[in-house]
Every structure is written in C-alpha cells, then in structure tokens.
Amino acid sequence: MADAFATLYQQGFRAFHAGAYEAATAALVQALQLRPDHQPAIAGLGMALLGQGLYPQGSPLYEARKRAERIPLDGGDISEWDGSPLEGRRLLIWPEQGLGDEIQMARYAPLLAGAGKVTLACSPPLARLFEQLGADIHVRADGVPPPTADVWVRNFSLPGLLGTALETIPPAPYLAAPSEPKRSGVGFVWRGDPTHANDSNRSLPSPDVLAPLAEVAELVDLQTPRGDFLDTAARIQALELVVTVDTSIAHLAGALGVPCFVMLPALGCDWRWLRGRSDSPWYPSLRLYRQSRPGDWSEMVGRMRADLAAR
C-alpha cells in the first residue's frame, strides 16, 4: 500500500507542476483513499482544486498546510480565529509565504477592520505601503514578539474563512502611492527571488530576452529596488505599463490597478493564476501571458511585442 500511495502522490504532484489540475485531483483523491490523514496530500488536493477555480471546495483542504508547516505563533497563548464574529476582539493577521502573497492577501485587512480591531503583521519592506489599509501594522523582525491580540489567523486562511469564491474576491485596486509625474515607458522585471523553489522556470535567463519589446516601447528597469515597496509603488504608478515575471511586482501592479503583462511559465505556474486564462479575477489590470512550451520565452515575448505595438 505504501508503494501505491507514493506512486499516486508523486503522480499527482507531477501533474500539478505541469498545470494539469484535473489529473492532479484524480491522483491525489486516489492517494488519500489509501492514506486519508496524509496532510501534504490533502493540502495538495486543495491547491489542485483552487487551481481550477473551485475555491469553496479547495479552501478547506488547503488548511491542511497548517499541520504540514510550522507557523511561529503555533503553541502560543493566542487562539486561532475560526471566522466567527470578532465583536470587538483584536485580530492579528500573520503573513505566510512571500512578499507578493502578503500583498495579495492584504485586501482583506480593510474588510476585517470594519468588523473589529485588526493588526496586520508584515515584512519590513511593506510596512509603509500597508499603512493605508485601516489596520494597525506590526513589522515582523527576529526577536520581536507578536503584538497583543485575542485571536490570530494566517493570511492565506482568510479567503476560506470569509467564503471567497471567484465571483466574490474583494476587488482591486486597494493600494495607492504618492503621485509622481507621469512618464512614458514600460517598466520591466525579469527575475524573482533566486531562492524560490520554481525560480529556474519562472525567471528569465537574461533581461536580453525582452529586447524585442524595446523596438516598440521605452523600457524602464524596475529590477533593482530603490527604497521600500511604497517607493516602488510610486514608480510603477507613474508608468504606462509593467512587464514582469511571476513575482511580487505583479501583485503590486495589480493591487495598484496599473496595467501589467505577467509572464507565466509552463511548469510550476502558481495555482492562483488558474489555467488557460489571460485575465485574473484577483487583479483586473493584469494580462496573463503563458508559455506555449517549457523554457521558451521568445514566442511569448513576440506576442507581447505585438500587443505593445497595438497599444
């Protein structure tokens, strides 16, 4: 039975990595018939369903990641929020995953701040950007204890707890930056964090891949940070358009409502971008471009060049 489970489990995650979410779902359902309590398989099934846009079905299963991953607040004196009315209780929202994920889930803070007292914990580069969300901001740092709260929640648990479906995603834009003079040009980001597990697939091998775009638009390098995310937001907001691989800048542009072309890999594409769509229900200002073949960025860049020329 162990060998059969391992085969199905691996089959499911290979299919998931390739974006074949139905096949991943079928394999993981069979695997869980053999080991119903396997938390990574349950969370994986949740992600496969989320990738199909089945949020009400996938969100509860995705909660299994909480038992597969260590969260710093586990074992503390603060109870985990179950979605019940806050009724004046202070809620601490704790971040998971990366900076882009924090930006994506930050849209829930203003909604919850209207129902109770909310503290949003965040990474230092996001602190000034998030001050506009109507919640108290706690900047995470080593050795700094979490703030006082009655209940806490992981940020990626919020869609499930609040009953989010594709049609009810809290709308963007929900962030803004100080105005800078508008300028012509297309900002670009060609790689993400090199420590990301899928960075070899999601990042470009070189910025030279984007050279055809320079034939039809003035390119502005956004790769090198200048200040924090509020400073970057101001730079992005002043541009006509942003072109980026799947990294935090895509989420920032979407949260600001800035037009953005997002380059998605054929392998390891994140479930939140769904599949086969050129739009995102999370960010209406984004246009998604998908690799037609693993590792081939040139065909995609050609499509983007044509669309830029048409603009």
Buried (B, 14 or more C-beta within 10 A) or exposed (E): EEEEBEEBBEBBBEBBBBBBBEBBBBBBBBBBEBBEEBBBBBBBBBBBBBBBBBBEBBBBBBBBBBBEBEBEBEEEEBEBBEEEEBEEBBBBBBBBBBBBBBBBBBBBBBBBBEEBBBBBBBBEBBBBBBEBBBBBBBBBEEEEEBBEBBBBBBBBBBBBBBEBEEEEBBEBBBBBBEEBEEEEBBBBBBBBEEEBEBBEBBBBEEBEBBEBBEEBBEBBEBEEEEEBBBBBBBBBBBBBBBBBBBBBBBBBBBBBBBBBBBBBBBBBBBBBBBBEEEEBBBBBBBBBBBBEEEEEBEEBBEEBBEBBEEE
